[in-house]
Amino acid sequence: PIVWELESSATANGLRQYALRLRLVPQGLPAGPHEGPLCLRTTSTTRPTITIPVRFEVLAAVRAVPGVVSIGTARVGQPQRQELELVSDAGPIVAISAESLPPQCMVDLPEKPGGNRVAMTIRLARPGIWRQEVILSVRTERGAHRVVVPCVGLGTED
């Protein structure tokens, strides 16, 4: 999935200098980390092949920013509100719905088609560490997508 472009120029001592531009096209690769070798074949007799290790991450076609809703320390029973934005590389967002919500969470979805901001209100029921996931279904012009948003907080009684 790498597209390359090579530019060559002569130097003052008669040797050639090269500029190599690489562009990653991750179509068809699943979201997440990937790695592999990039092998360059040269005309050099001493190093005919140069191998460079490459690591990259493919982002989901639709993702939440921020990627985690963290309410920090929150008093039990007090609502905590945070907004997130859904970013799409799969065409404009057509509709958003809540697929799965923990009982401590309410989600305000955009009323108009094309909206990409979601407001979440979390009201913790008891003290302690709270970890849950909100799952949103997002429809774009290119299909349906699932966005999992981890949520964390620490409930206190003071």
C-alpha positions as CSV (number, residue, x, y, z in Angstrom):
1,P,0.0,0.0,0.0
2,I,2.9,2.4,-0.5
3,V,3.1,4.7,-3.5
4,W,6.5,6.1,-4.3
5,E,8.1,8.9,-6.3
6,L,11.8,9.2,-7.0
7,E,13.6,12.4,-7.9
8,S,17.1,12.4,-9.1
9,S,19.7,15.2,-9.4
10,A,23.4,15.5,-10.1
11,T,25.8,16.7,-7.5
12,A,29.0,18.8,-8.1
13,N,31.3,15.7,-8.0
14,G,29.3,13.8,-10.7
15,L,27.4,11.5,-8.3
16,R,23.6,11.4,-8.2
17,Q,21.5,12.4,-5.3
18,Y,18.0,11.0,-4.9
19,A,14.9,12.1,-3.0
20,L,12.4,9.4,-2.3
21,R,8.8,10.4,-1.4
22,L,6.5,7.8,0.0
23,R,2.8,7.9,0.5
24,L,0.9,5.3,2.4
25,V,-2.5,4.2,1.0
26,P,-4.0,1.9,3.6
27,Q,-7.1,0.9,1.7
28,G,-8.3,-2.5,2.7
29,L,-6.1,-2.7,5.8
30,P,-7.9,-3.0,9.2
31,A,-7.6,-0.2,11.7
32,G,-4.7,-0.6,14.2
33,P,-1.0,-0.9,14.2
34,H,0.9,-2.5,11.3
35,E,4.6,-3.0,10.5
36,G,6.8,-4.5,7.9
37,P,10.0,-4.0,5.9
38,L,10.4,-1.5,3.1
39,C,13.1,-2.8,0.7
40,L,14.9,-0.5,-1.7
41,R,16.8,-2.0,-4.6
42,T,19.8,0.0,-5.7
43,T,22.4,-0.2,-8.4
44,S,25.1,-0.2,-5.7
45,T,27.4,-3.3,-5.7
46,T,28.1,-2.9,-2.0
47,R,24.5,-2.5,-0.9
48,P,22.1,-3.7,-3.7
49,T,19.2,-3.8,-1.2
50,I,18.5,-1.5,1.7
51,T,15.8,-2.7,4.2
52,I,14.1,-0.2,6.4
53,P,11.7,-1.3,9.1
54,V,8.4,0.6,8.9
55,R,5.6,1.0,11.5
56,F,2.4,2.8,11.0
57,E,-1.2,2.9,12.4
58,V,-4.3,2.9,10.3
59,L,-7.1,4.9,11.8
60,A,-10.7,3.8,11.7
61,A,-12.8,5.3,8.9
62,V,-15.0,7.0,11.5
63,R,-13.6,7.8,14.9
64,A,-14.3,9.9,17.9
65,V,-12.2,12.9,19.0
66,P,-11.3,12.8,21.8
67,G,-10.9,9.0,21.6
68,V,-11.7,8.6,25.3
69,V,-14.3,10.4,27.4
70,S,-12.6,11.1,30.7
71,I,-14.7,12.9,33.3
72,G,-11.9,12.9,35.9
73,T,-13.0,13.0,39.5
74,A,-16.7,13.5,39.8
75,R,-19.0,13.7,42.7
76,V,-21.6,10.9,42.9
77,G,-24.9,12.0,41.4
78,Q,-23.5,15.2,39.8
79,P,-23.8,15.2,36.0
80,Q,-20.6,15.6,34.0
81,R,-20.9,16.7,30.4
82,Q,-18.4,16.2,27.6
83,E,-18.6,16.7,23.9
84,L,-16.9,14.7,21.2
85,E,-16.7,15.1,17.5
86,L,-17.1,12.2,15.0
87,V,-14.5,12.5,12.2
88,S,-15.2,10.6,9.0
89,D,-12.8,9.6,6.3
90,A,-15.7,7.6,4.7
91,G,-17.7,10.5,3.4
92,P,-20.1,12.8,5.1
93,I,-22.0,11.6,8.2
94,V,-25.6,11.0,7.4
95,A,-26.9,9.7,10.8
96,I,-25.8,8.8,14.3
97,S,-27.5,6.5,16.8
98,A,-26.6,5.1,20.2
99,E,-26.2,1.3,19.9
100,S,-25.1,0.6,23.5
101,L,-25.1,3.0,26.5
102,P,-24.2,2.2,30.1
103,P,-27.0,3.2,32.6
104,Q,-24.9,6.1,33.9
105,C,-24.7,7.8,30.5
106,M,-27.1,9.9,28.4
107,V,-26.2,10.9,24.8
108,D,-27.4,13.9,22.9
109,L,-27.2,13.2,19.2
110,P,-27.3,15.7,16.4
111,E,-30.9,16.5,15.3
112,K,-29.9,17.5,11.7
113,P,-28.5,15.1,9.2
114,G,-24.8,15.8,8.7
115,G,-24.2,16.7,12.3
116,N,-21.0,15.3,13.8
117,R,-21.0,16.5,17.5
118,V,-22.2,14.2,20.3
119,A,-22.7,15.4,23.9
120,M,-22.4,12.9,26.6
121,T,-23.7,13.4,30.2
122,I,-22.4,10.9,32.8
123,R,-23.9,10.7,36.3
124,L,-22.0,8.2,38.5
125,A,-24.1,6.2,40.9
126,R,-21.4,5.2,43.4
127,P,-17.8,6.0,44.5
128,G,-14.9,4.3,42.9
129,I,-13.3,3.8,39.5
130,W,-15.9,3.7,36.6
131,R,-15.1,2.3,33.2
132,Q,-17.6,1.6,30.5
133,E,-18.0,1.9,26.7
134,V,-20.5,3.8,24.6
135,I,-21.1,2.3,21.2
136,L,-22.4,4.6,18.4
137,S,-23.7,3.5,15.1
138,V,-22.7,6.0,12.4
139,R,-24.0,5.9,8.8
140,T,-22.0,7.7,6.2
141,E,-22.5,8.0,2.4
142,R,-20.2,5.0,2.1
143,G,-21.8,2.7,4.6
144,A,-22.4,1.8,8.3
145,H,-19.7,2.1,10.9
146,R,-19.4,1.3,14.6
147,V,-17.5,3.7,16.9
148,V,-16.6,2.5,20.4
149,V,-15.9,5.2,22.9
150,P,-14.2,4.2,26.2
151,C,-15.4,6.2,29.2
152,V,-13.7,6.6,32.5
153,G,-14.1,8.5,35.7
154,L,-13.6,8.3,39.5
155,G,-16.7,8.8,41.6
156,T,-16.3,10.5,45.0
157,E,-18.7,11.3,47.8
158,D,-17.2,14.6,48.9
